């Protein structure tokens, strides 16, 4: 009876439960392992749904005990340390800014290709070629609108999926603000004059990072606020 009362209080206690999706992500379990744990009587569960999407609600302490039994006592401790390191490694992150003009150009271009695909989809060779162009354009558009800049405990990162470029603090020679990016520089990832690489989201002032060595000696980033980004970077380097 006491065990039943404990279970009842656990279901309503804040932070004491989690979904099966969270258990898979946080503890590395598979759905099959969760089902086996339920069938073996090691995991209690409740069936819930959010906006019509069903999920299983589990008791966190039981999931932790189940994982300990499966992988050993040090597994959760090691995983927690790795998670904390990953979280503390990122000091600052921001998404690149985009002008309304570039948004209109990129989205209009993609919709135009989709329109052409439905108009000129025959013969089959043309249909396949147009579909391929539409898919590649959609991927490029998604990648471009996900440019991000990060300051970590070890250096600077610029990412345009699936590409990421990193510079450790030890290789940074100078950090400065540069004036507006010229119109002919292009958008996205670009090679820069004098042995550099640029992550350009729009025409604006940018952050210029000069390196001591390496194939690329300059990194140009069109951050939201170059001066603020430079100050944060210098603070972390001190």
ABEGO torsion letter per residue (X at the ends): XAAAAAAAAAAABBGABBBAAAAAAAAGBBAAAAAAAAAAGABBBBBBBBGGBBBBBBBAAAAAAAAAAAAEAAAAAAAAAAAAAAAAABABBBBBBBBAAAAAAAAAAAAAAAAAAAABAOBAAAAAAAAAAAAAAAAAAAAAAABBBBBBAAEBBBBBOABBBBBBAAABABBBBBBBBBAAAEBEBBBBBGGBBBBBABBBBBBBBBBABEABABBBBBBABAAAAAAAAAAAAX
